[in-house]
Structure formats: C-alpha cells, structure tokens
Amino acid sequence: MLDVKMLRFPCAFPSNAPCDSSDTVSRSIVVEGMKDILFEIRRIFYIFGEGNIGLVRGKHANGKSEFVLFNISGKSKVKVIDEDLGETVYELNEPRDAVYLPRMIWKEMYDFTSDSVLMVVTNEYYDATEYVRDFEMFAEEVREMKRILEMN
C-alpha cells in the first residue's frame, strides 16, 4: 500500500530568491502531472471562503482516487485517520507544501484560515460511487485489503 507523505516543491522563478523570503520579489511554483505528481491530473478543485472556518471537510475515503492537497493561500490542516483510529495531522502553511494521499485514506480537512485556498488535484474524474463515507465500512475494507496483501 502507498503511504501518505508530505511534499515540498521548489520555487521556480526567480531561481536566486528563496521561497520563504519575506521580500516582495515575485515567485512561482511549477507542478507538473506525471513528473512532480506521479499521476495524470484529471480533476482540480478548490475549498475556499470564510464559510469553511470552523468546519471539518472531507470525512471520507476514496476507493480509486489519489490526491495531492496544497494550501495555495492561508493555512489549513489535513488529518489522516487509519483503520485503528491512529491519527496524523499535516499542516499546510506554505504554498510550496503539499500532502499526497493515496487511495483508501480517511481524510479530514479543517482549521482553515479566512484567506485559505486549499487546492486539490486528483487522478480521477468525480464519481460519487467511489466515496466511502462510513468510517466502520472504511476500516473493514482496509483491514481486508491488508489481509489479502499478507496472504500474497
């Protein structure tokens, strides 16, 4: 099974300016599918707006989709919960930081700042049938996947 991991993308332009510099030099970050993100990008969506303050978004797993989440403005957190209720929190505080989530990962996005823009790229088109919204069903599916892998 693939693991969740933090990603950090370098600043592209200008090459002599550090990404975390507080000066007013214009900087950009370039991310390419099948190169920086190891899947073909099929869908991009954004979570933004002050209406997200205090909300927990996500609260599901996906059977086919892999994701890379970037907070391109502001800050937010991504909590990953495993089938045994173990939790890991990833803070997305810089536009060059991202978190990769393989398929069948329970995710919750929260703690959005008022200027937060969470950009999500994925390898699949939207398909409501691949969403697992019940945590117990998710946990059982993951345990079964692990049993099958152990047998092989």
N, CA and C atoms as an extended XYZ file, in Angstrom:
456
Properties=species:S:1:pos:R:3:atomname:S:1:resname:S:1:resid:I:1 pbc="F F F"
N         0.847       -1.184        0.000 N   MET     1
C         0.000        0.000        0.000 CA  MET     1
C         0.892        1.247        0.000 C   MET     1
N         0.421        2.262       -0.676 N   LEU     2
C         1.159        3.515       -0.732 CA  LEU     2
C         0.958        4.307        0.548 C   LEU     2
N         1.931        5.133        0.872 N   ASP     3
C         1.885        5.892        2.107 CA  ASP     3
C         1.549        7.356        1.856 C   ASP     3
N         0.911        7.959        2.836 N   VAL     4
C         0.706        9.399        2.850 CA  VAL     4
C         2.076       10.037        3.048 C   VAL     4
N         2.339       11.137        2.351 N   LYS     5
C         3.623       11.807        2.557 CA  LYS     5
C         3.523       13.285        2.240 C   LYS     5
N         4.333       14.042        2.963 N   MET     6
C         4.451       15.473        2.709 CA  MET     6
C         5.338       15.676        1.495 C   MET     6
N         4.990       16.657        0.683 N   LEU     7
C         5.767       17.035       -0.486 CA  LEU     7
C         6.167       18.491       -0.338 C   LEU     7
N         7.328       18.851       -0.854 N   ARG     8
C         7.754       20.252       -0.871 CA  ARG     8
C         8.301       20.537       -2.257 C   ARG     8
N         7.688       21.503       -2.933 N   PHE     9
C         8.075       21.868       -4.280 CA  PHE     9
C         8.943       23.114       -4.242 C   PHE     9
N        10.002       23.152       -5.050 N   PRO    10
C        10.896       24.318       -5.040 CA  PRO    10
C        10.274       25.509       -5.744 C   PRO    10
N        10.731       26.700       -5.372 N   CYS    11
C        10.352       27.891       -6.110 CA  CYS    11
C        11.016       27.826       -7.472 C   CYS    11
N        10.305       28.229       -8.498 N   ALA    12
C        10.828       28.151       -9.858 CA  ALA    12
C        11.445       29.459      -10.320 C   ALA    12
N        10.801       30.568      -10.032 N   PHE    13
C        11.266       31.866      -10.544 CA  PHE    13
C        11.138       32.913       -9.465 C   PHE    13
N        12.073       33.820       -9.288 N   PRO    14
C        13.413       33.729       -9.864 CA  PRO    14
C        14.219       32.701       -9.097 C   PRO    14
N        15.130       32.070       -9.744 N   SER    15
C        15.853       30.960       -9.134 CA  SER    15
C        16.764       31.397       -7.991 C   SER    15
N        17.098       32.685       -7.909 N   ASN    16
C        18.003       33.130       -6.843 CA  ASN    16
C        17.257       33.617       -5.598 C   ASN    16
N        15.937       33.635       -5.614 N   ALA    17
C        15.166       34.099       -4.452 CA  ALA    17
C        14.674       32.899       -3.654 C   ALA    17
N        14.952       32.866       -2.360 N   PRO    18
C        14.432       31.745       -1.556 CA  PRO    18
C        12.909       31.803       -1.479 C   PRO    18
N        12.295       30.662       -1.441 N   CYS    19
C        10.831       30.578       -1.421 CA  CYS    19
C        10.243       31.249       -0.187 C   CYS    19
N        10.937       31.132        0.938 N   ASP    20
C        10.393       31.652        2.180 CA  ASP    20
C        10.841       33.078        2.470 C   ASP    20
N        11.392       33.736        1.486 N   SER    21
C        11.813       35.121        1.647 CA  SER    21
C        10.593       36.000        1.884 C   SER    21
N        10.741       36.989        2.743 N   SER    22
C         9.614       37.883        3.016 CA  SER    22
C         9.670       39.137        2.151 C   SER    22
N        10.608       39.198        1.216 N   ASP    23
C        10.675       40.379        0.359 CA  ASP    23
C         9.538       40.351       -0.657 C   ASP    23
N         9.496       41.330       -1.513 N   THR    24
C         8.383       41.455       -2.455 CA  THR    24
C         8.704       40.888       -3.830 C   THR    24
N         9.794       40.132       -3.935 N   VAL    25
C        10.143       39.513       -5.205 CA  VAL    25
C         9.048       38.528       -5.597 C   VAL    25
N         8.631       38.583       -6.839 N   SER    26
C         7.623       37.658       -7.330 CA  SER    26
C         8.224       36.260       -7.425 C   SER    26
N         7.497       35.260       -6.950 N   ARG    27
C         7.956       33.879       -7.002 CA  ARG    27
C         6.839       33.019       -7.583 C   ARG    27
N         7.203       31.875       -8.110 N   SER    28
C         6.194       30.938       -8.592 CA  SER    28
C         6.660       29.516       -8.301 C   SER    28
N         5.698       28.643       -8.281 N   ILE    29
C         5.945       27.226       -8.067 CA  ILE    29
C         5.299       26.498       -9.234 C   ILE    29
N         6.047       25.628       -9.872 N   VAL    30
C         5.552       24.877      -11.017 CA  VAL    30
C         5.411       23.419      -10.606 C   VAL    30
N         4.243       22.842      -10.873 N   VAL    31
C         3.972       21.444      -10.551 CA  VAL    31
C         3.408       20.797      -11.811 C   VAL    31
N         4.008       19.683      -12.225 N   GLU    32
C         3.581       19.010      -13.440 CA  GLU    32
C         3.112       17.592      -13.128 C   GLU    32
N         1.971       17.235      -13.743 N   GLY    33
C         1.472       15.875      -13.623 CA  GLY    33
C         2.394       14.905      -14.320 C   GLY    33
N         2.511       13.704      -13.803 N   MET    34
C         3.362       12.631      -14.310 CA  MET    34
C         4.852       12.941      -14.151 C   MET    34
N         5.169       14.029      -13.459 N   LYS    35
C         6.556       14.370      -13.182 CA  LYS    35
C         6.700       14.680      -11.693 C   LYS    35
N         6.144       15.800      -11.257 N   ASP    36
C         6.184       16.171       -9.839 CA  ASP    36
C         5.108       15.431       -9.053 C   ASP    36
N         3.971       15.254       -9.672 N   ILE    37
C         2.862       14.473       -9.117 CA  ILE    37
C         2.798       13.218       -9.974 C   ILE    37
N         2.908       12.058       -9.358 N   LEU    38
C         3.101       10.834      -10.124 CA  LEU    38
C         1.800       10.206      -10.621 C   LEU    38
N         0.877       11.057      -11.024 N   PHE    39
C        -0.311       10.564      -11.709 CA  PHE    39
C        -0.767       11.619      -12.703 C   PHE    39
N        -1.594       11.171      -13.646 N   GLU    40
C        -2.190       12.095      -14.603 CA  GLU    40
C        -3.285       12.880      -13.877 C   GLU    40
N        -3.209       14.187      -13.954 N   ILE    41
C        -4.200       15.024      -13.278 CA  ILE    41
C        -5.474       15.051      -14.120 C   ILE    41
N        -6.580       14.603      -13.515 N   ARG    42
C        -7.870       14.573      -14.205 CA  ARG    42
C        -8.862       15.586      -13.642 C   ARG    42
N        -8.605       16.040      -12.401 N   ARG    43
C        -9.565       16.962      -11.786 CA  ARG    43
C        -8.824       17.834      -10.797 C   ARG    43
N        -9.226       19.098      -10.742 N   ILE    44
C        -8.709       20.060       -9.771 CA  ILE    44
C        -9.921       20.747       -9.151 C   ILE    44
N        -9.924       20.854       -7.822 N   PHE    45
C       -10.983       21.627       -7.180 CA  PHE    45
C       -10.392       22.401       -6.015 C   PHE    45
N       -11.121       23.407       -5.562 N   TYR    46
C       -10.675       24.309       -4.508 CA  TYR    46
C       -11.684       24.307       -3.375 C   TYR    46
N       -11.170       24.434       -2.167 N   ILE    47
C       -12.008       24.675       -0.988 CA  ILE    47
C       -11.574       26.036       -0.474 C   ILE    47
N       -12.478       27.009       -0.469 N   PHE    48
C       -12.105       28.359       -0.076 CA  PHE    48
C       -13.305       29.099        0.495 C   PHE    48
N       -13.029       30.212        1.110 N   GLY    49
C       -14.079       31.079        1.620 CA  GLY    49
C       -14.202       31.006        3.131 C   GLY    49
N       -14.612       32.113        3.684 N   GLU    50
C       -14.742       32.196        5.146 CA  GLU    50
C       -15.778       31.229        5.697 C   GLU    50
N       -16.666       30.723        4.845 N   GLY    51
C       -17.664       29.756        5.294 CA  GLY    51
C       -17.065       28.445        5.779 C   GLY    51
N       -15.788       28.201        5.482 N   ASN    52
C       -15.130       26.969        5.921 CA  ASN    52
C       -14.527       27.079        7.311 C   ASN    52
N       -14.458       28.297        7.859 N   ILE    53
C       -13.879       28.471        9.193 CA  ILE    53
C       -14.735       27.697       10.196 C   ILE    53
N       -14.089       26.829       10.963 N   GLY    54
C       -14.790       26.029       11.961 CA  GLY    54
C       -15.377       24.730       11.424 C   GLY    54
N       -15.360       24.534       10.107 N   LEU    55
C       -15.893       23.299        9.531 CA  LEU    55
C       -14.811       22.240        9.394 C   LEU    55
N       -15.249       20.993        9.378 N   VAL    56
C       -14.388       19.875        9.031 CA  VAL    56
C       -14.902       19.365        7.690 C   VAL    56
N       -14.040       19.428        6.667 N   ARG    57
C       -14.408       18.983        5.324 CA  ARG    57
C       -13.840       17.582        5.106 C   ARG    57
N       -14.296       16.929        4.084 N   GLY    58
C       -13.831       15.578        3.786 CA  GLY    58
C       -14.636       14.561        4.551 C   GLY    58
N       -14.042       13.970        5.570 N   LYS    59
C       -14.657       12.920        6.379 CA  LYS    59
C       -15.083       11.739        5.509 C   LYS    59
N       -14.139       11.286        4.666 N   HIS    60
C       -14.398       10.141        3.806 CA  HIS    60
C       -13.076        9.601        3.267 C   HIS    60
N       -13.172        8.462        2.621 N   ALA    61
C       -12.058        7.868        1.871 CA  ALA    61
C       -12.549        7.682        0.441 C   ALA    61
N       -11.631        7.445       -0.467 N   ASN    62
C       -11.984        7.223       -1.865 CA  ASN    62
C       -11.379        5.907       -2.329 C   ASN    62
N       -12.173        5.098       -3.018 N   GLY    63
C       -11.716        3.794       -3.466 CA  GLY    63
C       -10.742        3.828       -4.615 C   GLY    63
N       -10.805        4.852       -5.476 N   LYS    64
C        -9.932        4.905       -6.649 CA  LYS    64
C        -9.025        6.130       -6.665 C   LYS    64
N        -9.455        7.221       -6.102 N   SER    65
C        -8.741        8.492       -6.254 CA  SER    65
C        -7.525        8.623       -5.365 C   SER    65
N        -6.465        9.168       -5.947 N   GLU    66
C        -5.296        9.644       -5.222 CA  GLU    66
C        -5.386       11.168       -5.239 C   GLU    66
N        -4.815       11.816       -4.222 N   PHE    67
C        -4.918       13.270       -4.120 CA  PHE    67
C        -3.583       13.892       -3.758 C   PHE    67
N        -3.384       15.124       -4.192 N   VAL    68
C        -2.350       15.989       -3.660 CA  VAL    68
C        -3.058       17.278       -3.268 C   VAL    68
N        -2.892       17.675       -1.988 N   LEU    69
C        -3.549       18.857       -1.446 CA  LEU    69
C        -2.505       19.933       -1.176 C   LEU    69
N        -2.763       21.139       -1.690 N   PHE    70
C        -1.909       22.310       -1.499 CA  PHE    70
C        -2.739       23.399       -0.853 C   PHE    70
N        -2.214       24.097        0.120 N   ASN    71
C        -2.886       25.307        0.600 CA  ASN    71
C        -2.170       26.469       -0.082 C   ASN    71
N        -2.711       26.926       -1.203 N   ILE    72
C        -2.025       27.936       -2.009 CA  ILE    72
C        -2.182       29.338       -1.439 C   ILE    72
N        -3.052       29.494       -0.465 N   SER    73
C        -3.189       30.745        0.274 CA  SER    73
C        -3.668       30.397        1.675 C   SER    73
N        -3.183       31.129        2.641 N   GLY    74
C        -3.600       30.880        4.018 CA  GLY    74
C        -3.071       29.565        4.557 C   GLY    74
N        -3.809       29.016        5.515 N   LYS    75
C        -3.377       27.792        6.197 CA  LYS    75
C        -4.562       26.868        6.420 C   LYS    75
N        -4.252       25.593        6.519 N   SER    76
C        -5.247       24.589        6.912 CA  SER    76
C        -4.505       23.356        7.397 C   SER    76
N        -5.256       22.401        7.900 N   LYS    77
C        -4.697       21.131        8.368 CA  LYS    77
C        -5.438       19.990        7.690 C   LYS    77
N        -4.706       18.892        7.515 N   VAL    78
C        -5.276       17.666        6.975 CA  VAL    78
C        -4.992       16.568        7.991 C   VAL    78
N        -6.056       15.955        8.477 N   LYS    79
C        -5.914       14.837        9.423 CA  LYS    79
C        -6.195       13.545        8.665 C   LYS    79
N        -5.291       12.588        8.833 N   VAL    80
C        -5.449       11.259        8.264 CA  VAL    80
C        -5.680       10.312        9.436 C   VAL    80
N        -6.731        9.503        9.324 N   ILE    81
C        -7.080        8.569       10.392 CA  ILE    81
C        -7.030        7.157        9.811 C   ILE    81
N        -6.263        6.266       10.469 N   ASP    82
C        -6.175        4.903        9.957 CA  ASP    82
C        -7.303        4.047       10.533 C   ASP    82
N        -7.355        2.805       10.082 N   GLU    83
C        -8.454        1.908       10.462 CA  GLU    83
C        -8.476        1.590       11.950 C   GLU    83
N        -7.370        1.845       12.654 N   ASP    84
C        -7.311        1.603       14.098 CA  ASP    84
C        -7.415        2.891       14.907 C   ASP    84
N        -7.877        3.956       14.263 N   LEU    85
C        -8.083        5.282       14.856 CA  LEU    85
C        -6.778        6.021       15.170 C   LEU    85
N        -5.658        5.576       14.599 N   GLY    86
C        -4.416        6.331       14.703 CA  GLY    86
C        -4.521        7.575       13.823 C   GLY    86
N        -4.062        8.697       14.335 N   GLU    87
C        -4.196        9.963       13.610 CA  GLU    87
C        -2.837       10.592       13.328 C   GLU    87
N        -2.724       11.212       12.159 N   THR    88
C        -1.571       12.038       11.807 CA  THR    88
C        -2.123       13.326       11.220 C   THR    88
N        -1.577       14.457       11.672 N   VAL    89
C        -2.025       15.761       11.189 CA  VAL    89
C        -0.909       16.394       10.367 C   VAL    89
N        -1.269       16.876        9.201 N   TYR    90
C        -0.349       17.578        8.311 CA  TYR    90
C        -0.787       19.032        8.237 C   TYR    90
N         0.130       19.946        8.533 N   GLU    91
C        -0.168       21.369        8.459 CA  GLU    91
C         0.298       21.891        7.116 C   GLU    91
N        -0.600       22.546        6.410 N   LEU    92
C        -0.275       23.142        5.123 CA  LEU    92
C        -0.242       24.652        5.311 C   LEU    92
N         0.977       25.179        5.465 N   ASN    93
C         1.165       26.587        5.813 CA  ASN    93
C         1.873       27.392        4.736 C   ASN    93
N         2.413       26.739        3.735 N   GLU    94
C         3.143       27.425        2.672 CA  GLU    94
C         2.658       26.916        1.327 C   GLU    94
N         2.588       27.777        0.309 N   PRO    95
C         2.098       27.343       -0.998 CA  PRO    95
C         2.924       26.236       -1.649 C   PRO    95
N         4.169       26.079       -1.246 N   ARG    96
C         5.003       25.038       -1.860 CA  ARG    96
C         4.890       23.691       -1.155 C   ARG    96
N         4.186       23.637       -0.043 N   ASP    97
C         3.990       22.383        0.686 CA  ASP    97
C         2.690       21.722        0.248 C   ASP    97
N         2.714       20.403        0.195 N   ALA    98
C         1.524       19.642       -0.181 CA  ALA    98
C         1.555       18.319        0.568 C   ALA    98
N         0.428       17.648        0.570 N   VAL    99
C         0.371       16.303        1.144 CA  VAL    99
C        -0.234       15.383        0.087 C   VAL    99
N         0.432       14.235       -0.119 N   TYR   100
C        -0.038       13.216       -1.041 CA  TYR   100
C        -0.860       12.196       -0.266 C   TYR   100
N        -2.061       11.907       -0.775 N   LEU   101
C        -2.944       10.923       -0.152 CA  LEU   101
C        -3.277        9.840       -1.178 C   LEU   101
N        -2.792        8.622       -0.985 N   PRO   102
C        -3.170        7.542       -1.900 CA  PRO   102
C        -4.635        7.148       -1.688 C   PRO   102
N        -5.096        6.234       -2.485 N   ARG   103
C        -6.494        5.788       -2.369 CA  ARG   103
C        -6.713        5.099       -1.017 C   ARG   103
N        -7.949        5.083       -0.582 N   MET   104
C        -8.393        4.470        0.670 CA  MET   104
C        -7.682        5.040        1.898 C   MET   104
N        -7.617        6.362        1.944 N   ILE   105
C        -7.116        7.082        3.109 CA  ILE   105
C        -8.265        7.919        3.653 C   ILE   105
N        -8.576        7.758        4.936 N   TRP   106
C        -9.616        8.581        5.565 CA  TRP   106
C        -9.009        9.951        5.840 C   TRP   106
N        -9.660       10.989        5.318 N   LYS   107
C        -9.110       12.336        5.420 CA  LYS   107
C       -10.143       13.316        5.951 C   LYS   107
N        -9.637       14.283        6.729 N   GLU   108
C       -10.457       15.378        7.235 CA  GLU   108
C        -9.635       16.652        7.101 C   GLU   108
N       -10.197       17.663        6.446 N   MET   109
C        -9.528       18.947        6.280 CA  MET   109
C       -10.233       19.944        7.196 C   MET   109
N        -9.446       20.752        7.919 N   TYR   110
C       -10.033       21.630        8.922 CA  TYR   110
C        -9.068       22.744        9.291 C   TYR   110
N        -9.450       23.561       10.238 N   ASP   111
C        -8.639       24.660       10.760 CA  ASP   111
C        -8.231       25.630        9.653 C   ASP   111
N        -9.205       25.950        8.792 N   PHE   112
C        -8.977       26.873        7.688 CA  PHE   112
C        -8.886       28.305        8.203 C   PHE   112
N        -7.894       29.055        7.708 N   THR   113
C        -7.853       30.487        7.996 CA  THR   113
C        -8.799       31.191        7.026 C   THR   113
N        -9.119       32.445        7.324 N   SER   114
C       -10.088       33.167        6.487 CA  SER   114
C        -9.602       33.358        5.056 C   SER   114
N        -8.285       33.346        4.836 N   ASP   115
C        -7.729       33.511        3.491 CA  ASP   115
C        -7.305       32.189        2.856 C   ASP   115
N        -7.729       31.081        3.432 N   SER   116
C        -7.313       29.766        2.953 CA  SER   116
C        -7.918       29.435        1.591 C   SER   116
N        -7.060       28.930        0.708 N   VAL   117
C        -7.497       28.336       -0.555 CA  VAL   117
C        -6.791       26.985       -0.637 C   VAL   117
N        -7.534       25.920       -0.403 N   LEU   118
C        -6.989       24.566       -0.452 CA  LEU   118
C        -7.265       24.006       -1.841 C   LEU   118
N        -6.191       23.830       -2.626 N   MET   119
C        -6.309       23.283       -3.978 CA  MET   119
C        -6.050       21.783       -3.912 C   MET   119
N        -6.921       21.023       -4.548 N   VAL   120
C        -6.818       19.566       -4.548 CA  VAL   120
C        -6.726       19.090       -5.996 C   VAL   120
N        -5.698       18.283       -6.292 N   VAL   121
C        -5.587       17.658       -7.607 CA  VAL   121
C        -5.737       16.155       -7.417 C   VAL   121
N        -6.375       15.517       -8.392 N   THR   122
C        -6.644       14.093       -8.275 CA  THR   122
C        -6.526       13.400       -9.630 C   THR   122
N        -6.364       12.109       -9.588 N   ASN   123
C        -6.179       11.305      -10.790 CA  ASN   123
C        -7.488       10.798      -11.385 C   ASN   123
N        -8.608       11.085      -10.766 N   GLU   124
C        -9.894       10.553      -11.231 CA  GLU   124
C       -10.907       11.675      -11.429 C   GLU   124
N       -11.817       11.462      -12.375 N   TYR   125
C       -12.962       12.351      -12.513 CA  TYR   125
C       -13.913       12.064      -11.350 C   TYR   125
N       -14.790       13.002      -11.047 N   TYR   126
C       -15.719       12.811       -9.938 CA  TYR   126
C       -16.603       11.592      -10.189 C   TYR   126
N       -16.709       10.750       -9.176 N   ASP   127
C       -17.565        9.566       -9.217 CA  ASP   127
C       -18.059        9.315       -7.798 C   ASP   127
N       -19.303        9.646       -7.540 N   ALA   128
C       -19.861        9.533       -6.192 CA  ALA   128
C       -19.817        8.105       -5.659 C   ALA   128
N       -19.779        7.110       -6.540 N   THR   129
C       -19.818        5.717       -6.084 CA  THR   129
C       -18.501        5.259       -5.456 C   THR   129
N       -17.405        5.995       -5.650 N   GLU   130
C       -16.125        5.581       -5.068 CA  GLU   130
C       -15.909        6.135       -3.660 C   GLU   130
N       -16.813        6.965       -3.186 N   TYR   131
C       -16.664        7.568       -1.859 CA  TYR   131
C       -17.098        6.577       -0.782 C   TYR   131
N       -16.276        6.459        0.262 N   VAL   132
C       -16.614        5.646        1.432 CA  VAL   132
C       -16.809        6.637        2.564 C   VAL   132
N       -18.063        6.850        2.949 N   ARG   133
C       -18.392        7.893        3.929 CA  ARG   133
C       -18.647        7.356        5.329 C   ARG   133
N       -18.683        6.044        5.478 N   ASP   134
C       -18.886        5.419        6.779 CA  ASP   134
C       -17.534        4.913        7.280 C   ASP   134
N       -17.084        5.416        8.430 N   PHE   135
C       -15.751        5.060        8.913 CA  PHE   135
C       -15.613        3.571        9.175 C   PHE   135
N       -16.611        2.925        9.754 N   GLU   136
C       -16.509        1.486       10.050 CA  GLU   136
C       -16.391        0.668        8.764 C   GLU   136
N       -17.120        1.068        7.722 N   MET   137
C       -17.015        0.384        6.437 CA  MET   137
C       -15.605        0.583        5.857 C   MET   137
N       -15.083        1.802        5.966 N   PHE   138
C       -13.719        2.095        5.525 CA  PHE   138
C       -12.718        1.197        6.257 C   PHE   138
N       -12.824        1.140        7.588 N   ALA   139
C       -11.882        0.363        8.396 CA  ALA   139
C       -11.912       -1.107        8.003 C   ALA   139
N       -13.080       -1.662        7.789 N   GLU   140
C       -13.190       -3.065        7.412 CA  GLU   140
C       -12.596       -3.314        6.028 C   GLU   140
N       -12.835       -2.398        5.079 N   GLU   141
C       -12.261       -2.552        3.738 CA  GLU   141
C       -10.739       -2.510        3.786 C   GLU   141
N       -10.168       -1.609        4.577 N   VAL   142
C        -8.712       -1.518        4.692 CA  VAL   142
C        -8.148       -2.776        5.344 C   VAL   142
N        -8.794       -3.253        6.391 N   ARG   143
C        -8.323       -4.489        7.037 CA  ARG   143
C        -8.352       -5.667        6.063 C   ARG   143
N        -9.402       -5.753        5.257 N   GLU   144
C        -9.499       -6.820        4.262 CA  GLU   144
C        -8.403       -6.680        3.204 C   GLU   144
N        -8.123       -5.463        2.745 N   MET   145
C        -7.041       -5.235        1.784 CA  MET   145
C        -5.705       -5.691        2.370 C   MET   145
N        -5.467       -5.393        3.640 N   LYS   146
C        -4.217       -5.799        4.297 CA  LYS   146
C        -4.127       -7.310        4.448 C   LYS   146
N        -5.257       -7.963        4.761 N   ARG   147
C        -5.256       -9.432        4.862 CA  ARG   147
C        -4.889      -10.068        3.531 C   ARG   147
N        -5.439       -9.544        2.462 N   ILE   148
C        -5.153      -10.079        1.120 CA  ILE   148
C        -3.689       -9.881        0.777 C   ILE   148
N        -3.133       -8.711        1.080 N   LEU   149
C        -1.716       -8.453        0.810 CA  LEU   149
C        -0.815       -9.371        1.608 C   LEU   149
N        -1.179       -9.661        2.857 N   GLU   150
C        -0.367      -10.537        3.701 CA  GLU   150
C        -0.375      -11.973        3.181 C   GLU   150
N        -1.471      -12.389        2.559 N   MET   151
C        -1.582      -13.744        2.046 CA  MET   151
C        -0.737      -13.926        0.783 C   MET   151
N        -0.465      -12.864        0.077 N   ASN   152
C         0.306      -12.960       -1.190 CA  ASN   152
C         1.773      -12.834       -0.979 C   ASN   152
